[in-house]
Amino acid sequence: MLRIPRPVTKVKQSPITARKAPAQARSRRLVSDILEAAARVLAREGSRRFTTERVAEEAGVSVGSLYQYFASKEALLFRLQTDEWQDTWAILDEISRDTRLVPLERLRKVVIVFFRSEQQEAALRVALDDSGALFRDAPEARAFTALTRQRMRDFFKELLPGVPADKQEFAADVVLTAMAATAEKVTVQGLDRRTVDAWAKANAEMYCTYLEALLRLAPSRRR
């Protein structure tokens, strides 16, 4: 899930960074096969039985070939996680920029899509937590979180015209933090899609009510 990063004083080499990026088409195909196999193993075996050996067997490659690109099962899981982040936030970014919808309707749609994404990646979160990987402090995680938070702040400038910039940024952080924390807590329970959607819609309405109150109090609206 998306998390607000804690400040750090020194960036260290992440223990879950991929060893090398595939340069040739054959290597890229190998990495793709490994990732697809990893997703299948995680879905079928669960986090406790997820190992690099099982993934290599599922992909039809040697463990040595897997280790060329992923130093550990944590590195493999983290790659699945970052791919999920990128896919999800590409969709959310597209929704937030869809001017065919008024801003608050875009926000409602963003919340629902985000909750559904959290439901889909629940098994990944459990696997990463069980493995003890400190992926939340990885440079990749911090960089990605900073990027998505900035995009949300840009979106909130459109959501809250006339509201001072500092209040826009604070509102963006409040909604983003609340959305991420609630979605994680809800989706880890294994609820069905209908129930998750109900939670998402209820939360979206709360966020919209909060933003509408800020708009009513905006200096430009009180003149």
MIMARTOR-235911 format. One line per 4 residues: number of its first residue (from 1); their letters; for each residue z, y, x of N, C-alpha, C, O. Coordinates in steps of 0.05 Angstrom, whole numbers, always signed. Each point is the difference from the previous one (the first is absolute). Layout:
residues N
NUM) A) Z,Y,X,Z,Y,X,Z,Y,X,Z,Y,X  ...;
This chain:
residues 223
1) MLRI) +0,-24,+16,+0,+24,-16,+0,+25,+17,+5,-2,+24  -10,+25,-35,+0,+25,+14,+29,+9,+2,+14,+1,-19  -6,+8,+44,+27,+9,+4,-1,+26,+15,-18,+5,+16  +38,+13,-22,+3,+25,+15,+11,-7,+28,+23,-11,+1;
5) PRPV) -37,+17,+20,+10,-8,+27,+24,+16,+9,+2,+23,-7  +15,-36,+22,+22,+13,+13,-9,+14,+25,-18,-10,+13  +30,+33,-5,-9,+13,+24,+7,-17,+24,+21,-13,+1  -38,+13,+20,+5,-15,+24,-3,+19,+24,-14,+20,-2;
9) TKVK) +27,-26,+24,-1,+16,+23,-19,-10,+21,-10,+15,+17  +3,-41,-19,-18,-11,+20,-16,-22,-13,+11,-17,-14  -37,+17,+18,-17,-21,-11,-2,-23,+20,-8,+5,+23  +15,-28,-32,-2,-24,+17,-24,-17,-9,-10,+3,-22;
13) QSPI) +1,-20,+40,-21,-19,-8,+9,-18,-22,+21,-13,+2  -36,+11,-23,+8,-16,-22,-3,-29,+6,-20,-9,+11  +41,-7,-18,-2,-29,+5,-19,-14,-19,-5,-24,+2  -4,+38,-22,-18,-12,-20,-28,+11,+1,-16,-5,-18;
17) TARK) +10,+20,+38,-27,+11,+3,-19,-23,+8,+7,-17,+16  -31,+17,-28,-20,-20,+7,-7,+2,+30,+0,+22,+11  -5,-45,+2,-4,+0,+29,-26,+14,+7,+0,+15,+19  -21,-20,-33,-25,+13,+6,-18,+1,-25,+3,-17,-18;
21) APAQ) -20,+37,+17,-18,+2,-23,-26,-16,+6,-10,+2,+22  +0,-16,-42,-25,-16,+4,-23,+19,+4,-4,+18,-16  -12,-23,+37,-22,+18,+6,-27,-11,-10,-17,+16,-8  +14,-42,+7,-26,-12,-7,+2,-11,-29,+22,-5,-10;
25) ARSR) -45,+1,-2,-1,-10,-27,+14,-27,-3,+13,-5,-20  -17,-12,+39,+13,-26,-1,+30,+2,+1,+14,-14,-14  -4,+32,+31,+29,+5,+1,+11,+12,-25,+22,-8,-9  -37,+26,-3,+8,+12,-25,+1,-20,-22,+18,+0,-17;
29) RLVS) -37,-19,+17,+0,-21,-20,+24,-18,+4,+12,-10,-19  -5,+4,+44,+24,-16,+6,+25,+13,-10,+17,-13,-13  -14,+38,+18,+24,+14,-9,+1,+1,-31,+21,-4,-12  -44,+8,+0,-1,+0,-30,+8,-27,-11,+15,-2,-19;
33) DILE) -25,-20,+32,+8,-27,-9,+30,-5,+3,+12,-12,-17  -1,+22,+39,+29,-4,+5,+16,+15,-21,+19,-11,-11  -27,+35,+4,+14,+16,-20,-2,-12,-27,+20,-1,-15  -43,-9,+8,-4,-13,-26,+18,-25,-2,+12,-6,-20;
37) AAAR) -12,-9,+42,+17,-24,+1,+29,+7,-2,+16,-14,-13  -8,+35,+27,+28,+9,-1,+9,+7,-28,+22,-7,-9  -40,+21,-6,+7,+7,-28,+3,-25,-17,+17,-1,-17  -34,-19,+22,+2,-24,-16,+25,-16,+7,+14,-10,-18;
41) VLAR) -7,+9,+43,+24,-15,+8,+25,+14,-11,+18,-13,-10  -17,+39,+11,+22,+15,-11,+3,-5,-29,+23,-4,-10  -45,+5,-5,+1,-4,-29,+8,-29,-7,+15,-4,-19  -24,-15,+35,+5,-28,-6,+27,-10,+10,+15,-14,-14;
45) EGSR) -8,+22,+39,+24,-11,+13,+25,+18,-3,+22,-10,+2  -27,+36,-7,+23,+18,-1,+7,+10,+28,-10,-10,+20  +28,+29,-19,+7,+13,+25,+15,-18,+20,-4,+2,+24  +20,-20,-35,+17,-16,+18,-17,-21,+15,+8,-9,+22;
49) RFTT) -30,+1,-33,-17,-21,+13,-25,+12,+13,-18,-15,+7  +17,+42,-6,-23,+13,+12,+2,-1,+30,+19,+12,+11  -38,-25,+2,+0,-2,+30,-28,+5,+10,-20,-4,-15  +18,+11,+40,-27,+3,+12,-14,-26,+2,-25,-1,-3;
53) ERVA) +40,-21,+6,-13,-27,+2,-13,-6,-27,-23,-10,-1  +37,+15,-21,-12,-6,-26,-24,+18,-6,-20,-9,-11  +21,+34,+20,-22,+18,-4,-24,-9,+16,-23,+0,-10  +27,-8,+35,-22,-9,+17,-13,-25,-12,-24,-2,+0;
57) EEAG) +41,-16,-9,-11,-24,-13,-17,+6,-25,-21,-11,-4  +32,+30,-12,-14,+8,-24,-27,+13,+6,-20,-4,-14  +20,+20,+36,-25,+14,+8,-19,-17,+15,-23,+7,+4  +32,-31,+5,-17,-18,+15,-5,+10,+29,-21,-5,+11;
61) VSVG) +42,+18,+0,-2,+10,+28,+24,-10,+15,+19,-10,-11  -20,+13,+37,+23,-8,+17,+21,+23,-1,-6,+23,-5  +31,-31,+10,+21,+20,+1,-5,+20,+23,+5,+24,-3  -17,-34,+25,-7,+18,+22,-20,+21,-9,+2,+23,+9;
65) SLYQ) -21,-30,-25,-19,+20,-10,+13,+21,-17,-6,+23,+1  +25,-32,-18,+15,+18,-17,+16,+20,+17,+1,+24,-5  +12,-35,+27,+17,+17,+16,-16,+20,+17,+11,+19,+11  -37,-23,-9,-17,+21,+13,+2,+27,-14,-2,+21,+12;
69) YFAS) +6,-23,-39,+0,+25,-16,+27,+6,-13,+5,+24,-6  +12,-43,+3,+26,+4,-13,+22,-13,+17,+0,-25,+3  +18,+41,+8,+19,-11,+18,+22,-17,-13,+13,-15,+14  -10,+18,-40,+22,-14,-14,-7,-1,-30,-19,+13,-9;
73) KEAL) +35,-28,-6,-4,+0,-29,+7,+27,-12,-12,+8,-20  +30,+7,+33,+7,+27,-9,-24,+18,+2,-6,+16,-18  -9,-18,+41,-24,+16,+3,-21,-6,-21,-14,+17,-10  +12,-43,+4,-20,-9,-20,+8,+11,-28,-17,+10,-15;
77) LFRL) +43,-12,+8,+9,+10,-26,-3,+30,-2,-7,+10,-20  +13,+4,+42,-2,+29,+0,-29,+8,-4,-6,+21,-13  -13,-36,+25,-29,+7,-5,-7,-3,-29,-14,+16,-11  +24,-38,-2,-4,-3,-29,+11,+24,-15,-12,+10,-19;
81) QTDE) +36,-1,+28,+13,+22,-13,-16,+26,+3,-4,+14,-20  -5,-8,+44,-14,+25,+4,-27,-1,-14,-9,+21,-10  -4,-44,+9,-25,-2,-16,+6,+6,-29,-16,+14,-13  +38,-24,+3,+8,+6,-28,+5,+29,-4,-9,+12,-20;
85) WQDT) +23,+1,+38,+5,+28,-2,-26,+16,-1,-3,+17,-18  -15,-23,+36,-25,+15,+1,-16,-4,-25,-12,+20,-11  +10,-44,+1,-15,-5,-25,+12,+15,-23,-14,+13,-16  +41,-14,+14,+14,+13,-23,-3,+30,+1,-7,+12,-20;
89) WAIL) +11,-1,+43,+0,+29,+2,-29,+12,-1,-3,+23,-6  -16,-39,+13,-28,+9,-5,-5,+3,-29,-13,+19,-9  +23,-38,-7,-3,+2,-29,+16,+23,-12,-10,+16,-16  +35,-13,+26,+17,+22,-11,-12,+27,+8,+1,+19,-16;
93) DEIS) -12,-17,+40,-12,+25,+8,-24,+7,-17,-4,+23,-7  -12,-43,+0,-23,+4,-17,+9,+10,-28,-12,+17,-11  +33,-30,+1,+10,+9,-26,+10,+28,+0,-6,+16,-18  +21,-9,+39,+12,+27,+1,-21,+22,+3,+5,+23,-6;
97) RDTR) -29,-30,+15,-22,+19,+3,-20,+0,-24,-19,+15,+0  +25,-31,-19,-19,-3,-23,+4,+23,-19,+17,+0,-18  -34,+20,+21,+3,+25,-16,-9,-4,-30,+2,+19,-15  -11,-43,+9,-7,-5,-29,+25,-2,-16,+0,+3,-25;
101) LVPL) +23,-8,+38,+26,-2,-13,+17,+24,+7,-2,+10,+22  +18,-1,-41,+19,+22,+6,+20,-11,+20,+5,-24,+1  +8,+41,+15,+18,-9,+21,+22,-19,-9,+5,-20,+14  +8,+25,-36,+22,-17,-8,-10,-28,-9,+14,-19,+4;
105) ERLR) -38,+18,-15,-11,-26,-7,-7,-16,+25,+3,-24,+1  -12,+38,+20,-4,-13,+25,+25,-11,+12,+1,-22,+10  +21,+37,-13,+26,-9,+10,+9,-25,-15,+9,-19,+13  -12,+19,-39,+7,-24,-16,-16,-25,+10,+11,-22,+2;
109) KVVI) -36,+26,+3,-17,-22,+9,+8,-9,+28,+1,-24,+5  +6,+43,+12,+9,-7,+27,+25,-17,-1,+2,-20,+15  +17,+27,-32,+25,-15,-1,-5,-29,-9,+11,-18,+11  -28,+15,-32,-5,-27,-10,-14,-17,+22,+8,-23,+4;
113) VFFR) -28,+34,+9,-14,-15,+21,+19,-7,+23,-1,-22,+11  +19,+41,-4,+19,-5,+21,+19,-23,-7,+5,-17,+17  +6,+17,-41,+18,-21,-8,-14,-27,+0,+11,-20,+9  -36,+19,-18,-15,-25,+1,-4,-10,+28,+1,-24,+6;
117) SEQQ) -7,+43,+12,-4,-8,+28,+26,-11,+12,+0,-20,+14  +23,+32,-21,+25,-10,+10,+6,-28,-10,+12,-16,+14  -21,+11,-39,+4,-27,-11,-17,-20,+16,+10,-22,+6  -34,+29,+1,-18,-18,+15,+10,-5,+28,-4,-22,+11;
121) EAAL) +18,+41,+2,+8,-3,+27,+30,-8,+3,+11,+1,+22  +1,-9,-44,+29,-7,+1,+5,-23,+19,+20,+1,+15  -37,-21,-14,+3,-22,+18,-1,+9,+29,+15,-11,+17  -32,+30,-11,-2,+11,+27,+26,+14,+8,+10,-4,+23;
125) RVAL) +2,+19,-41,+24,+14,+6,+22,-20,+7,+15,+4,+19  -12,-25,-35,+20,-20,+5,-4,-13,+27,+19,-5,+15  -45,-2,-9,-6,-13,+25,+7,+17,+24,+12,-10,+19  -18,+36,-21,+6,+18,+22,+30,+4,+4,+10,+0,+22;
129) DDSG) +4,+2,-45,+29,+3,+2,+13,-25,+11,+18,+1,+16  -27,-24,-25,+11,-26,+9,-5,-4,+29,+17,-12,+14  -40,+21,-4,-7,-5,+28,+16,+19,+19,+1,-5,+24  +10,+25,-35,+16,+19,+16,-17,+20,+14,+10,+15,+18;
133) ALFR) -36,-13,-25,-18,+20,+14,+8,+28,-8,+3,+6,-24  +1,+11,+44,+8,+28,-6,-25,+16,-5,-5,+20,+14  -11,-28,-34,-26,+13,-4,+3,+28,-10,-19,+16,+3  +41,-9,-15,+3,+27,-10,+1,+21,+23,-6,+23,-5;
137) DAPE) +15,-32,+28,+2,+19,+23,-24,-2,+19,-1,+14,+20  -19,-31,-27,-23,-2,+17,-16,+26,-1,-1,+13,-21  -11,-5,+44,-17,+24,+0,-21,+0,-22,-6,+21,-12  -6,-44,+7,-21,-2,-20,+11,+7,-28,-12,+14,-16;
141) ARAF) +37,-24,+10,+12,+5,-26,+7,+30,-3,-4,+12,-21  +15,+0,+43,+8,+28,-2,-25,+18,-3,+1,+19,-16  -22,-26,+31,-24,+17,-2,-13,-2,-28,-9,+20,-11  +8,-45,+0,-12,-3,-26,+17,+14,-21,-12,+12,-19;
145) TALT) +38,-15,+20,+17,+13,-20,-2,+30,+2,-1,+13,-21  -1,-2,+45,-3,+29,+2,-26,+9,-12,-2,+21,-13  -20,-36,+17,-26,+7,-11,+1,+0,-31,-9,+19,-12  +20,-40,+1,+0,-2,-30,+19,+21,-12,-6,+10,-21;
149) RQRM) +28,-4,+35,+17,+21,-11,-14,+27,+0,+4,+15,-19  -19,-10,+40,-15,+25,+1,-21,+2,-23,-4,+21,-12  -9,-44,+7,-19,+0,-21,+13,+4,-27,-11,+14,-18  +35,-25,+14,+14,+5,-25,+8,+29,-2,-1,+12,-22;
153) RDFF) +9,+0,+44,+8,+28,-1,-25,+17,-7,+3,+20,-16  -26,-27,+26,-24,+15,-7,-6,-3,-30,-8,+19,-13  +12,-43,+3,-4,-5,-29,+19,+17,-17,-7,+10,-21  +32,-8,+31,+20,+15,-16,-5,+30,+0,+10,+14,-17;
157) KELL) -26,-4,+36,-8,+28,-1,-17,+5,-25,+1,+21,-12  -17,-41,+6,-17,+2,-24,+17,-5,-25,-5,+12,-21  +24,-31,+22,+17,-5,-22,+18,+23,-8,+7,+4,-23  +1,+12,+43,+20,+21,-4,-10,+27,+8,+12,+13,+18;
161) PGVP) -33,-3,-31,-10,+27,+7,+20,+21,-7,+13,-1,-21  -9,+20,+39,+19,+21,-5,+29,-6,+8,+16,+18,+2  -11,-43,+5,+27,-8,+10,+0,+5,+30,-19,-7,+14  +41,+18,-3,+1,+5,+29,-5,-25,+16,+6,-22,-9;
165) ADKQ) -18,+25,+32,-8,-22,+17,+23,-19,+7,-4,-24,+0  +27,+36,+6,+23,-18,+7,+8,-17,-23,+9,-23,+4  -10,+33,-28,+7,-16,-24,-22,-20,-6,+6,-22,-9  -31,+28,+15,-21,-20,-3,+4,-23,+18,-2,-23,-8;
169) EFAA) +9,+28,+34,+4,-21,+19,+25,-17,-7,-1,-24,+2  +22,+38,-11,+24,-15,-8,-6,-18,-24,+9,-23,+0  -24,+33,-19,-6,-16,-24,-17,-24,+8,+4,-22,-10  -23,+26,+28,-16,-23,+10,+17,-21,+13,-4,-24,-5;
173) DVVL) +23,+32,+21,+17,-19,+14,+19,-14,-20,+5,-24,+2  +5,+39,-22,+17,-13,-21,-15,-21,-15,+10,-23,-3  -34,+29,-6,-16,-19,-16,-8,-23,+17,+2,-23,-9  -11,+28,+33,-9,-22,+18,+23,-19,+7,-4,-24,-1;
177) TAMA) +27,+35,+7,+23,-16,+7,+10,-16,-24,+5,-24,+2  -3,+37,-25,+9,-14,-25,-20,-22,-8,+8,-22,-8  -34,+28,+10,-20,-19,-8,+1,-25,+18,-2,-22,-10  +4,+26,+36,+0,-22,+19,+25,-17,-4,-2,-25,-1;
181) ATAE) +25,+37,-1,+25,-14,-2,+2,-16,-26,+8,-23,-1  -16,+36,-21,+1,-14,-26,-20,-23,-2,+6,-21,-10  -30,+26,+20,-21,-21,-1,+9,-24,+16,-5,-23,-9  +17,+27,+32,+9,-23,+16,+21,-16,-15,-1,-24,-2;
185) KVTV) +21,+38,-9,+22,-13,-14,-10,-15,-24,+10,-22,-6  -29,+33,-8,-10,-13,-25,-17,-24,+7,+3,-21,-12  -22,+24,+31,-19,-21,+5,+11,-24,+14,-11,-22,-1  +33,+26,+16,+12,-23,+14,+12,-20,-19,+7,-23,+8;
189) QGLD) -3,+31,-33,+12,-18,-20,-20,-21,-11,+8,-17,-16  -33,+20,+23,-20,-20,-10,-7,+5,-29,-7,-19,-14  +8,+44,+5,-7,+6,-28,-30,-3,-5,-16,+3,+19  +8,-7,-44,-28,-2,-6,-13,+28,-1,+14,+20,+1;
193) RRTV) -41,-20,-1,-15,+25,+1,+8,+19,-23,+2,+24,+5  +1,-35,-29,+6,+17,-22,+27,+15,+4,+2,+24,-7  +18,-38,+17,+26,+13,+4,-2,+20,+23,+12,+22,-2  -26,-29,+23,-3,+19,+22,-14,+25,-9,+7,+22,+8;
197) DAWA) -28,-25,-24,-14,+23,-11,+18,+17,-17,-1,+25,+0  +19,-37,-16,+19,+15,-16,+18,+17,+17,+6,+23,-6  +4,-35,+28,+16,+15,+19,-15,+23,+12,+10,+22,+2  -35,-27,+5,-17,+21,+12,-4,+23,-19,+2,+23,+8;
201) KANA) -9,-29,-33,-5,+21,-19,+25,+16,-6,-2,+25,-2  +25,-38,+1,+25,+15,-5,+6,+18,+23,+8,+23,-4  -12,-33,+29,+5,+17,+23,-20,+23,+1,+7,+22,+8  -32,-27,-14,-20,+21,+0,+7,+22,-19,-3,+24,+7;
205) EMYC) +13,-31,-30,+8,+21,-19,+24,+16,+10,+1,+24,-4  +17,-37,+18,+23,+15,+11,-10,+20,+22,+9,+23,+1  -27,-32,+16,-11,+17,+20,-15,+24,-12,+3,+23,+9  -19,-29,-30,-15,+22,-13,+19,+20,-13,-5,+24,+1;
209) TYLE) +26,-34,-14,+20,+18,-12,+13,+19,+21,+3,+23,-4  +3,-35,+27,+12,+15,+22,-20,+22,+10,+8,+23,+4  -33,-30,-1,-20,+19,+9,-6,+21,-20,-4,+24,+7  +4,-31,-33,-4,+20,-21,+22,+20,+0,-4,+24,-6;
213) ALLR) +29,-33,+11,+22,+19,+1,-3,+19,+24,+6,+24,-3  -15,-34,+26,-5,+18,+22,-22,+20,-6,+2,+23,+9  -22,-32,-23,-22,+19,-8,+10,+22,-18,-8,+23,+3  +26,-30,-22,+10,+20,-18,+17,+21,+14,+2,+23,-8;
217) LAPS) +11,-31,+30,+17,+18,+16,-15,+14,+22,+12,+17,+14  -38,-22,-11,-15,+13,+21,-1,+30,-4,-3,+9,-23  +6,+6,+44,+0,+30,-3,-24,+11,-15,+2,+18,-15  -26,-30,+20,-24,+10,-13,+0,-5,-30,-13,+14,-15;
221) RRR) +28,-34,+6,+1,-7,-28,+21,+17,-15,+0,+2,-25  +18,+11,+40,+22,+15,-13,-6,+30,-3,+16,+15,-10  -39,-8,+20,-8,+29,-2,-9,+7,-28,-7,+24,-4;
